[in-house]
Structures are given as C-alpha cells and as structure tokens.
Amino acid sequence: MGKVVGLDSKSGRTVWKLVFPGGPSSDLETKLFVQRGPSHFGLDARCALVYSNSRTGIPELLTFNPMDGSVVSGPRQFGSDFTQAVMIHHTIEDHIKCVQ
C-alpha cells in the first residue's frame, strides 16, 4: 500500500490521506511533480506521483489534487520500465505541465 498525506502548514496536523494499492516499492525512487499550483483561478491544483508498483514492478502515474487529496486519474500503468521522469516547463491546456 502506498500513502500520500496532506499536512496543515501551520499546525502540522494531517488534513487528508490518499491510500492506493500496490504503492511504491521501498528500493526504488518515487517522484512527486506539481503540475499546476493553486494560483490559477477556477482550476484545481494538480500533482503527479510517478513510482514503481511494489507488487508488479511496473511504473505507474497517479495524479491528484493536493488541496483535498482527491484522485484525478490513475494509477495508470506504463508498458515498460523507464530510467527517468521529468516535468516539461511548458504548459498545455488548462496550465498543466506535462511529465515525460
């Protein structure tokens, strides 16, 4: 199981928890990308989590809203293994930065 938590920056208390099956394996690197911040009026913030599934070993992508912990999409499995995940600094529609 994998878990991402949202913390209150003032008190440090847990605001939300996102638990998903087949979470990151402990021996592989996990990357968290902020695809869109909260400054775009009318659009929710969005984060992407790239990790290797601990059960299958297959890389997965999970996108979620960092303000409330709701899942936007995923987890989406990739067809093959990869060595690098980076965020492109150019935005596409709705001010989203792509993870490649």
N, C-alpha and C positions, 0 to 999 in steps of 0.2 A: 504494500500500500504506500502511496505517496501522499504527502500533505504539504499544502502551502497555507500560511496563515497571514492574516492582515492584522497589524498592530496599531493601536492608537499612539500617535507620536508624542502625545503629552503624558499620558498615564502609563503607557506600556502594556495595557491590557489587550487581550485578544478580541478583535472586533468580528472577525469571520474566519472560518476554516474551510478549505477546499480539499477534500479527500478523494483520491481517484485510485482505481485498482491498477496493479502492475506498475507501481511507481518507479522512480529512478533507482537503478542499481547503485549500491554504495561505492563500487570501484570505478565508476565512470563519471565523467564530468556532466553537470547539469547547467544549462544556460537559461537565464531569465532576461528577456528583452522587453523594454517599454516601447510598444508600437505607437501609442498615441497617449499623450498626457491629458489631464483633466481641463486644460485651458481652452479647448475647442467647444464653444457654446452649442448646446443641443446634441453633442456627441459624447458618448461614454468613453472613459479611458479604457485602454486595452493593453494587456500584456501577453507575451507568448513565452511558453516554457518548452524548451527542447531537451529531451532526456532519452536515455536508452531504457526500455522496459525491462524490469528485473526478471520477469518470467520468460520473455521471448528473446530478449537481447536486441530487438528491433527498435530503431529510433522512432520517437513519437513527438508530435507537436500538439500542445494544448493551449488554446487561447482563452483568456478570462478577463473579467472586469476587475481591476484591482481595488475599486472602491467598495464593492459589495461581495466579491468572491464568486459571482455567478459565471458559469462556463458559457463562452460564446460559441466555441466549436471544439470538437475533438473529444478524446485524443485521436489524432489522425496518424496512422502508421505510414512509414516510408517503405518503399520496396526494397531498398538496400541500405547497407551501412554507409556512413559518411564520416569524414575526419574533422570537418569544420562547419560551424554555423555562424553567420554574421548578419548584422542588420544593415540594410542599404539606407543611406541617409536621405535619399529622395523619397517623397511621399507619393502615394497613388490616391485614388478616390477616397474621400472622407478623411484625408490627412493621416492615413495609415502608412507606417514604414514597414517595408517587406523584410522578412527573414529569409535568407538564402543559404 
